[in-house]
Amino acid sequence: MATVKIPYARDFVDLAIDDRNLIGVLASQADHYQSIGTQEDIVRQALENPTASPRLCELAVGKQKIVVITSDHTRPVPSKITLPLLLEEIRRGNPVADITILIATGFHRLTTAAEMLMKFGEKLVHEEKFINHDCRDDASLVDLGLLPSGGRMLLNKLIVEADLLVSEGFIEPHFFAGFSGGRKSVLPGVASATTVLANHCSQFIASEYARAGILENNPLHIDMLYAAKHVDLAFILNVVIDAEKRIIHAFAGHMEKAHLVGCDFVAKLATVKAIPADIAITSNGGYPLDQNIYQAVKGMTAAEATCKEDGVIIIAAACNDGHGGRDFYETFLHCPSATEIFETIMKVPMEETVPDQWESQILARILMKHKVILVSSHCDPKMIQDMHLLHAYSLPEALAMAYQMKGEHASVVVVPDGVAVIVA
Protein backbone atom coordinates (compact mmCIF):
# COMPACT_ATOMS: atom_id res chain seq x y z
CA MET A 1 0.00 0.00 0.00
CA ALA A 2 1.40 3.39 -1.07
CA THR A 3 0.57 6.70 0.62
CA VAL A 4 0.61 9.93 -1.38
CA LYS A 5 0.45 13.44 0.11
CA ILE A 6 -1.92 15.77 -1.73
CA PRO A 7 -2.29 19.54 -1.11
CA TYR A 8 -5.74 20.55 0.11
CA ALA A 9 -6.79 23.95 1.49
CA ARG A 10 -3.96 25.09 3.81
CA ASP A 11 -2.66 21.58 4.52
CA PHE A 12 -2.05 18.18 2.95
CA VAL A 13 -4.12 15.02 3.04
CA ASP A 14 -2.75 11.48 2.82
CA LEU A 15 -4.27 9.02 0.37
CA ALA A 16 -3.54 5.29 0.58
CA ILE A 17 -3.61 3.46 -2.77
CA ASP A 18 -3.14 -0.25 -3.31
CA ASP A 19 0.16 -1.09 -5.02
CA ARG A 20 -1.66 -3.20 -7.60
CA ASN A 21 -3.55 -0.10 -8.79
CA LEU A 22 -0.97 2.69 -8.53
CA ILE A 23 1.13 2.87 -11.70
CA GLY A 24 2.75 6.27 -11.26
CA VAL A 25 3.11 9.55 -9.37
CA LEU A 26 3.76 12.60 -11.54
CA ALA A 27 5.33 15.36 -9.48
CA SER A 28 7.50 18.40 -10.07
CA GLN A 29 11.09 18.16 -8.93
CA ALA A 30 10.70 21.60 -7.33
CA ASP A 31 10.05 19.93 -3.98
CA HIS A 32 13.48 18.27 -4.15
CA TYR A 33 15.39 21.30 -5.40
CA GLN A 34 18.17 22.28 -3.03
CA SER A 35 18.26 26.06 -2.63
CA ILE A 36 21.24 27.92 -1.24
CA GLY A 37 20.48 30.44 1.47
CA THR A 38 17.25 31.75 2.94
CA GLN A 39 14.26 32.85 0.88
CA GLU A 40 15.38 36.45 1.41
CA ASP A 41 18.89 35.56 0.25
CA ILE A 42 17.51 34.05 -2.95
CA VAL A 43 15.49 37.17 -3.76
CA ARG A 44 18.34 39.56 -2.96
CA GLN A 45 20.69 37.54 -5.14
CA ALA A 46 18.30 37.90 -8.07
CA LEU A 47 17.81 41.64 -7.52
CA GLU A 48 21.56 42.21 -7.28
CA ASN A 49 22.25 40.19 -10.43
CA PRO A 50 19.42 40.95 -12.86
CA THR A 51 19.15 39.32 -16.29
CA ALA A 52 19.76 41.64 -19.27
CA SER A 53 19.03 44.76 -17.25
CA PRO A 54 20.63 47.32 -14.96
CA ARG A 55 19.77 46.92 -11.29
CA LEU A 56 16.38 48.25 -10.28
CA CYS A 57 17.98 50.80 -7.98
CA GLU A 58 19.72 52.26 -11.04
CA LEU A 59 16.51 52.33 -13.07
CA ALA A 60 14.73 54.13 -10.22
CA VAL A 61 17.11 57.10 -10.12
CA GLY A 62 15.27 60.33 -10.94
CA LYS A 63 11.91 58.66 -11.54
CA GLN A 64 8.87 60.50 -10.18
CA LYS A 65 6.02 58.01 -10.46
CA ILE A 66 6.86 54.36 -9.93
CA VAL A 67 4.19 51.67 -10.17
CA VAL A 68 4.76 48.15 -8.87
CA ILE A 69 2.25 45.56 -10.09
CA THR A 70 1.70 42.73 -7.61
CA SER A 71 -0.50 39.63 -7.64
CA ASP A 72 -3.90 39.36 -6.01
CA HIS A 73 -5.41 37.03 -3.39
CA THR A 74 -5.74 34.11 -5.84
CA ARG A 75 -1.99 33.75 -6.37
CA PRO A 76 0.50 32.30 -3.86
CA VAL A 77 3.19 34.90 -4.51
CA PRO A 78 5.03 35.25 -1.15
CA SER A 79 4.74 39.04 -1.20
CA LYS A 80 5.51 39.40 2.50
CA ILE A 81 9.05 38.40 1.50
CA THR A 82 9.40 39.70 -2.05
CA LEU A 83 7.67 43.07 -1.92
CA PRO A 84 9.68 44.64 0.95
CA LEU A 85 12.91 43.65 -0.80
CA LEU A 86 11.66 45.04 -4.11
CA LEU A 87 10.70 48.34 -2.48
CA GLU A 88 14.02 48.44 -0.64
CA GLU A 89 15.84 48.10 -3.96
CA ILE A 90 13.82 50.91 -5.53
CA ARG A 91 14.45 53.23 -2.59
CA ARG A 92 18.14 52.42 -2.62
CA GLY A 93 18.27 54.39 -5.84
CA ASN A 94 15.43 56.82 -5.13
CA PRO A 95 14.62 57.30 -1.42
CA VAL A 96 11.80 59.79 -2.12
CA ALA A 97 10.12 57.88 -4.94
CA ASP A 98 6.33 58.11 -5.23
CA ILE A 99 5.45 54.41 -5.32
CA THR A 100 2.01 52.95 -6.02
CA ILE A 101 1.43 49.22 -5.60
CA LEU A 102 -1.22 48.10 -8.07
CA ILE A 103 -2.92 44.79 -7.28
CA ALA A 104 -3.38 42.82 -10.51
CA THR A 105 -6.85 41.40 -10.05
CA GLY A 106 -7.27 40.69 -13.75
CA PHE A 107 -10.84 39.51 -14.28
CA HIS A 108 -11.20 38.43 -10.63
CA ARG A 109 -13.13 40.22 -7.92
CA LEU A 110 -11.27 42.89 -5.98
CA THR A 111 -8.96 41.82 -3.16
CA THR A 112 -10.59 42.57 0.21
CA ALA A 113 -8.95 44.49 3.04
CA ALA A 114 -8.69 41.29 5.08
CA GLU A 115 -7.07 39.44 2.17
CA MET A 116 -4.61 42.29 1.70
CA LEU A 117 -3.55 42.06 5.33
CA MET A 118 -3.12 38.31 5.03
CA LYS A 119 -1.15 38.50 1.80
CA PHE A 120 1.02 41.58 2.37
CA GLY A 121 1.08 41.98 6.16
CA GLU A 122 0.04 44.92 8.33
CA LYS A 123 3.25 46.90 7.94
CA LEU A 124 3.11 47.05 4.14
CA VAL A 125 -0.64 47.67 3.99
CA HIS A 126 -0.50 50.51 6.51
CA GLU A 127 2.68 52.14 5.22
CA GLU A 128 2.41 51.78 1.44
CA LYS A 129 -0.11 52.97 -1.16
CA PHE A 130 -2.10 50.02 -2.53
CA ILE A 131 -4.73 50.27 -5.27
CA ASN A 132 -6.96 47.44 -6.49
CA HIS A 133 -7.19 47.22 -10.26
CA ASP A 134 -10.83 47.08 -11.35
CA CYS A 135 -11.23 45.73 -14.89
CA ARG A 136 -14.77 47.11 -15.11
CA ASP A 137 -13.98 50.68 -14.00
CA ASP A 138 -13.84 52.55 -17.32
CA ALA A 139 -12.61 55.72 -15.63
CA SER A 140 -9.41 53.94 -14.52
CA LEU A 141 -8.59 52.62 -18.00
CA VAL A 142 -6.98 54.04 -21.13
CA ASP A 143 -7.37 52.86 -24.75
CA LEU A 144 -3.98 52.08 -26.30
CA GLY A 145 -5.19 50.76 -29.65
CA LEU A 146 -5.22 47.20 -30.92
CA LEU A 147 -3.43 44.03 -29.89
CA PRO A 148 -1.88 41.79 -32.59
CA SER A 149 -5.04 39.68 -32.44
CA GLY A 150 -7.24 42.69 -33.19
CA GLY A 151 -8.63 42.95 -29.67
CA ARG A 152 -8.81 46.33 -27.95
CA MET A 153 -5.89 47.09 -25.62
CA LEU A 154 -7.41 48.93 -22.66
CA LEU A 155 -5.12 49.03 -19.63
CA ASN A 156 -5.02 50.66 -16.22
CA LYS A 157 -3.98 54.28 -16.76
CA LEU A 158 -1.68 54.22 -13.72
CA ILE A 159 0.79 52.02 -15.60
CA VAL A 160 0.69 54.36 -18.59
CA GLU A 161 1.30 57.43 -16.43
CA ALA A 162 4.21 55.79 -14.57
CA ASP A 163 7.74 56.69 -15.56
CA LEU A 164 8.94 53.35 -14.18
CA LEU A 165 6.82 50.21 -14.31
CA VAL A 166 7.86 47.16 -12.29
CA SER A 167 6.10 43.88 -11.50
CA GLU A 168 6.46 40.96 -9.13
CA GLY A 169 4.97 37.52 -9.53
CA PHE A 170 5.77 33.83 -9.71
CA ILE A 171 6.40 31.35 -12.48
CA GLU A 172 4.57 28.06 -12.76
CA PRO A 173 3.04 26.14 -15.67
CA HIS A 174 -0.20 27.77 -16.85
CA PHE A 175 -2.89 25.68 -18.49
CA PHE A 176 -3.41 27.97 -21.50
CA ALA A 177 -0.86 30.81 -21.25
CA GLY A 178 2.11 28.43 -21.12
CA PHE A 179 3.57 29.86 -17.93
CA SER A 180 2.48 32.41 -15.36
CA GLY A 181 4.60 35.43 -14.49
CA GLY A 182 6.32 38.06 -16.60
CA ARG A 183 3.97 39.69 -19.07
CA LYS A 184 0.84 38.33 -17.38
CA SER A 185 1.12 41.07 -14.75
CA VAL A 186 -0.05 43.50 -17.45
CA LEU A 187 -2.44 41.32 -19.48
CA PRO A 188 -4.65 40.07 -17.95
CA GLY A 189 -3.40 41.49 -14.62
CA VAL A 190 -4.25 45.17 -15.09
CA ALA A 191 -6.29 45.04 -18.30
CA SER A 192 -9.94 45.90 -18.90
CA ALA A 193 -12.66 43.28 -18.98
CA THR A 194 -13.00 43.91 -22.72
CA THR A 195 -9.32 43.17 -23.30
CA VAL A 196 -9.29 40.04 -21.16
CA LEU A 197 -12.36 38.69 -22.94
CA ALA A 198 -10.78 39.20 -26.36
CA ASN A 199 -7.52 37.59 -25.26
CA HIS A 200 -9.37 34.60 -23.82
CA CYS A 201 -11.58 33.99 -26.88
CA SER A 202 -12.65 30.48 -27.86
CA GLN A 203 -10.35 30.17 -30.88
CA PHE A 204 -7.28 31.08 -28.81
CA ILE A 205 -8.20 28.68 -26.00
CA ALA A 206 -8.73 25.92 -28.56
CA SER A 207 -5.28 26.43 -30.10
CA GLU A 208 -2.92 23.46 -29.84
CA TYR A 209 -0.31 25.95 -28.59
CA ALA A 210 -2.47 27.22 -25.72
CA ARG A 211 -1.22 24.59 -23.31
CA ALA A 212 0.95 24.35 -20.22
CA GLY A 213 4.63 24.85 -20.97
CA ILE A 214 4.16 26.36 -24.45
CA LEU A 215 5.01 29.99 -25.27
CA GLU A 216 6.05 29.82 -28.93
CA ASN A 217 3.07 30.41 -31.26
CA ASN A 218 0.75 30.63 -28.24
CA PRO A 219 -1.82 33.26 -29.35
CA LEU A 220 -2.62 34.37 -25.79
CA HIS A 221 1.07 34.83 -24.97
CA ILE A 222 1.64 36.87 -28.15
CA ASP A 223 -0.99 39.44 -27.10
CA MET A 224 0.21 39.44 -23.48
CA LEU A 225 3.82 40.08 -24.47
CA TYR A 226 2.82 42.85 -26.86
CA ALA A 227 0.85 44.65 -24.15
CA ALA A 228 3.70 44.43 -21.63
CA LYS A 229 6.18 45.78 -24.16
CA HIS A 230 3.81 48.56 -25.22
CA VAL A 231 3.64 50.00 -21.70
CA ASP A 232 7.37 49.43 -21.15
CA LEU A 233 7.30 46.99 -18.26
CA ALA A 234 10.88 47.78 -17.31
CA PHE A 235 11.77 45.22 -14.63
CA ILE A 236 10.33 42.06 -13.15
CA LEU A 237 10.92 40.00 -10.04
CA ASN A 238 9.51 36.49 -10.45
CA VAL A 239 10.00 33.66 -7.98
CA VAL A 240 9.58 29.89 -8.17
CA ILE A 241 8.00 28.15 -5.20
CA ASP A 242 7.69 24.57 -3.96
CA ALA A 243 4.66 22.74 -2.58
CA GLU A 244 5.15 24.44 0.79
CA LYS A 245 4.95 27.82 -1.03
CA ARG A 246 8.59 28.51 -0.17
CA ILE A 247 10.85 30.34 -2.61
CA ILE A 248 13.40 28.03 -4.23
CA HIS A 249 14.64 30.37 -6.96
CA ALA A 250 14.14 33.93 -8.18
CA PHE A 251 14.59 35.72 -11.49
CA ALA A 252 14.84 39.47 -11.93
CA GLY A 253 15.55 41.92 -14.71
CA HIS A 254 14.36 42.33 -18.30
CA MET A 255 10.66 41.65 -18.62
CA GLU A 256 10.97 39.06 -21.41
CA LYS A 257 14.50 37.70 -21.07
CA ALA A 258 14.43 37.16 -17.30
CA HIS A 259 11.02 35.54 -17.61
CA LEU A 260 12.25 33.13 -20.30
CA VAL A 261 15.20 32.09 -18.12
CA GLY A 262 12.73 31.43 -15.29
CA CYS A 263 10.40 29.48 -17.58
CA ASP A 264 13.28 27.27 -18.73
CA PHE A 265 14.16 26.57 -15.10
CA VAL A 266 10.55 25.67 -14.26
CA ALA A 267 10.16 23.50 -17.36
CA LYS A 268 13.17 21.41 -16.39
CA LEU A 269 11.68 20.78 -12.94
CA ALA A 270 8.03 20.49 -13.89
CA THR A 271 7.90 18.42 -17.09
CA VAL A 272 6.73 14.85 -16.48
CA LYS A 273 5.84 12.08 -18.90
CA ALA A 274 2.19 11.09 -19.08
CA ILE A 275 1.30 7.57 -17.89
CA PRO A 276 -2.15 6.72 -19.31
CA ALA A 277 -4.42 5.52 -16.51
CA ASP A 278 -8.06 4.67 -15.88
CA ILE A 279 -8.14 7.02 -12.88
CA ALA A 280 -6.12 10.23 -12.49
CA ILE A 281 -6.02 11.92 -9.07
CA THR A 282 -4.83 15.49 -8.63
CA SER A 283 -5.27 18.78 -6.74
CA ASN A 284 -5.12 22.49 -7.43
CA GLY A 285 -2.08 22.94 -5.22
CA GLY A 286 -3.99 23.86 -2.08
CA TYR A 287 -4.64 27.42 -0.90
CA PRO A 288 -4.97 29.95 -2.49
CA LEU A 289 -5.51 28.30 -5.87
CA ASP A 290 -8.13 25.82 -4.66
CA GLN A 291 -10.55 28.45 -3.35
CA ASN A 292 -13.19 27.86 -6.04
CA ILE A 293 -14.33 25.55 -8.79
CA TYR A 294 -13.28 28.05 -11.47
CA GLN A 295 -9.63 27.85 -10.44
CA ALA A 296 -9.82 24.07 -9.94
CA VAL A 297 -10.19 23.57 -13.69
CA LYS A 298 -6.45 24.28 -13.93
CA GLY A 299 -5.56 21.19 -11.92
CA MET A 300 -8.04 19.11 -13.89
CA THR A 301 -6.10 19.78 -17.11
CA ALA A 302 -3.01 18.05 -15.70
CA ALA A 303 -5.10 14.98 -14.91
CA GLU A 304 -6.74 15.23 -18.34
CA ALA A 305 -3.31 14.95 -19.97
CA THR A 306 -2.62 11.53 -18.35
CA CYS A 307 -6.12 10.05 -18.03
CA LYS A 308 -7.40 7.57 -20.59
CA GLU A 309 -10.47 8.58 -22.56
CA ASP A 310 -13.62 7.67 -20.64
CA GLY A 311 -11.49 7.58 -17.49
CA VAL A 312 -12.19 9.21 -14.14
CA ILE A 313 -10.53 12.37 -12.87
CA ILE A 314 -10.50 13.04 -9.13
CA ILE A 315 -9.50 16.52 -7.97
CA ALA A 316 -9.14 17.65 -4.38
CA ALA A 317 -10.01 21.35 -4.03
CA ALA A 318 -11.58 23.00 -1.00
CA CYS A 319 -13.62 25.48 -3.08
CA ASN A 320 -14.57 27.38 0.06
CA ASP A 321 -15.30 30.43 -2.12
CA GLY A 322 -17.88 28.53 -4.18
CA HIS A 323 -18.02 28.43 -7.95
CA GLY A 324 -15.77 31.46 -8.51
CA GLY A 325 -17.77 32.91 -11.40
CA ARG A 326 -21.50 33.44 -11.78
CA ASP A 327 -21.44 33.11 -15.59
CA PHE A 328 -19.23 30.04 -15.32
CA TYR A 329 -21.67 28.41 -12.89
CA GLU A 330 -24.82 29.30 -14.82
CA THR A 331 -23.40 28.01 -18.11
CA PHE A 332 -23.43 24.50 -16.66
CA LEU A 333 -26.53 24.97 -14.51
CA HIS A 334 -28.70 25.78 -17.51
CA CYS A 335 -27.28 23.34 -20.06
CA PRO A 336 -27.62 19.55 -19.76
CA SER A 337 -24.72 18.62 -22.04
CA ALA A 338 -21.00 19.42 -21.94
CA THR A 339 -20.86 18.78 -25.68
CA GLU A 340 -23.54 21.37 -26.31
CA ILE A 341 -21.69 23.89 -24.12
CA PHE A 342 -18.42 23.30 -25.97
CA GLU A 343 -19.93 23.48 -29.45
CA THR A 344 -21.83 26.67 -28.61
CA ILE A 345 -18.72 28.37 -27.24
CA MET A 346 -16.66 27.45 -30.29
CA LYS A 347 -19.06 29.48 -32.45
CA VAL A 348 -18.65 32.67 -30.38
CA PRO A 349 -16.62 35.39 -32.20
CA MET A 350 -13.76 37.10 -30.34
CA GLU A 351 -15.68 40.34 -29.89
CA GLU A 352 -18.62 38.50 -28.32
CA THR A 353 -16.64 36.50 -25.73
CA VAL A 354 -18.52 36.45 -22.42
CA PRO A 355 -17.14 36.34 -18.86
CA ASP A 356 -15.62 33.01 -17.79
CA GLN A 357 -16.27 31.50 -21.22
CA TRP A 358 -12.72 30.13 -21.39
CA GLU A 359 -13.08 28.18 -18.15
CA SER A 360 -16.41 26.78 -19.30
CA GLN A 361 -14.82 25.78 -22.60
CA ILE A 362 -11.98 23.89 -20.93
CA LEU A 363 -14.20 22.21 -18.33
CA ALA A 364 -16.64 21.17 -21.05
CA ARG A 365 -13.72 19.76 -23.08
CA ILE A 366 -12.69 17.66 -20.08
CA LEU A 367 -16.22 16.51 -19.27
CA MET A 368 -16.79 15.38 -22.86
CA LYS A 369 -14.19 12.64 -22.28
CA HIS A 370 -14.07 12.05 -18.52
CA LYS A 371 -16.12 11.80 -15.36
CA VAL A 372 -14.82 14.28 -12.79
CA ILE A 373 -15.17 13.83 -9.03
CA LEU A 374 -14.49 16.99 -7.02
CA VAL A 375 -13.42 16.31 -3.45
CA SER A 376 -14.49 19.11 -1.11
CA SER A 377 -15.62 19.38 2.48
CA HIS A 378 -16.05 23.16 2.17
CA CYS A 379 -18.37 23.58 -0.83
CA ASP A 380 -22.09 22.96 -1.31
CA PRO A 381 -22.41 19.54 -3.01
CA LYS A 382 -25.41 20.76 -5.00
CA MET A 383 -23.34 23.54 -6.53
CA ILE A 384 -20.74 20.99 -7.57
CA GLN A 385 -23.38 18.70 -9.05
CA ASP A 386 -25.02 21.64 -10.85
CA MET A 387 -21.75 21.98 -12.76
CA HIS A 388 -21.92 18.39 -14.05
CA LEU A 389 -19.31 17.22 -11.53
CA LEU A 390 -19.61 14.39 -9.05
CA HIS A 391 -18.98 15.18 -5.40
CA ALA A 392 -17.12 13.40 -2.61
CA TYR A 393 -16.26 14.62 0.88
CA SER A 394 -12.91 12.80 1.01
CA LEU A 395 -10.32 11.28 -1.30
CA PRO A 396 -10.95 7.70 -0.10
CA GLU A 397 -14.65 8.18 -0.84
CA ALA A 398 -13.84 9.52 -4.31
CA LEU A 399 -11.46 6.67 -5.06
CA ALA A 400 -14.10 4.14 -4.03
CA MET A 401 -16.56 5.84 -6.41
CA ALA A 402 -13.98 5.69 -9.22
CA TYR A 403 -13.34 1.98 -8.64
CA GLN A 404 -17.09 1.36 -8.88
CA MET A 405 -17.04 3.02 -12.30
CA LYS A 406 -13.79 1.55 -13.66
CA GLY A 407 -13.45 -1.71 -11.75
CA GLU A 408 -11.41 -2.78 -8.74
CA HIS A 409 -8.33 -3.44 -10.89
CA ALA A 410 -8.37 0.00 -12.51
CA SER A 411 -4.99 1.70 -12.96
CA VAL A 412 -4.33 4.90 -11.00
CA VAL A 413 -1.94 7.78 -11.61
CA VAL A 414 -1.52 10.56 -9.06
CA VAL A 415 -0.52 14.12 -9.95
CA PRO A 416 -0.24 15.53 -6.41
CA ASP A 417 -0.16 19.17 -7.54
CA GLY A 418 -1.83 19.63 -10.90
CA VAL A 419 -0.81 23.26 -11.32
CA ALA A 420 2.88 22.54 -10.71
CA VAL A 421 3.54 20.17 -13.61
CA ILE A 422 3.68 20.04 -17.38
CA VAL A 423 2.35 16.63 -18.40
CA ALA A 424 3.85 15.85 -21.80
BELLIN-V988302 format. One record per backbone hydrogen bond with DSSP energy under -1.0 kcal/mol. CO is the residue of the C=O (numbers start at 0). NH is the residue of the N-H. If there is no record, write none. Layout:
# BELLIN-V988302
co: <CO CO>
nh: <NH NH>
This chain:
# BELLIN-V988302
co: <1 3 5 7 8 10 12 14 16 17 17 20 23 28 29 37 38 39 40 41 42 43 50 54 55 59 63 64 64 65 66 67 68 69 71 76 77 77 78 81 82 83 84 85 86 87 89 93 97 99 100 101 102 102 104 111 112 113 114 115 116 120 121 122 123 128 130 133 134 135 136 137 139 141 144 146 150 152 153 154 155 156 157 163 164 164 165 166 168 171 173 176 177 177 180 181 182 182 183 185 187 188 189 191 192 193 194 195 197 200 201 203 206 208 210 214 217 218 219 220 221 222 223 224 225 226 227 228 234 235 236 237 238 239 239 241 245 248 250 251 252 253 255 256 257 258 259 260 261 262 263 264 265 266 268 269 271 276 277 278 279 280 281 282 287 289 290 291 294 295 296 298 299 300 302 302 305 307 310 311 312 313 314 315 318 321 322 324 325 326 327 328 329 336 337 338 339 340 341 343 344 348 349 353 355 356 357 358 359 360 361 362 363 365 365 368 370 371 372 373 374 379 380 381 383 384 389 391 393 394 395 396 397 398 399 400 401 402 406 410 411 412 413 416 421>
nh: <16 14 12 10 286 7 5 3 1 20 21 411 413 31 32 41 42 43 44 45 46 47 253 58 59 62 97 162 163 99 165 101 167 103 74 78 80 81 82 85 86 87 88 89 90 91 93 96 65 67 130 69 104 132 107 115 116 117 118 119 120 124 125 126 127 100 102 136 192 137 139 140 156 154 152 149 146 143 191 141 158 160 161 66 233 234 68 236 238 179 177 178 173 212 183 184 185 186 188 189 190 105 155 195 196 197 198 199 200 204 205 206 209 210 213 217 221 222 223 224 225 226 227 228 229 230 232 231 166 252 168 250 170 247 248 244 241 239 237 50 235 257 259 260 261 262 263 264 265 266 267 268 269 270 28 421 423 307 311 412 313 414 315 417 290 318 320 295 297 299 300 302 303 304 305 306 276 310 370 279 372 281 374 283 321 292 293 328 329 330 331 332 333 340 341 342 343 344 345 346 347 351 352 356 359 360 361 362 363 364 365 366 367 368 369 309 312 389 314 391 316 383 384 385 388 387 373 375 397 398 399 400 401 402 403 404 405 406 409 278 22 280 25 419 271>
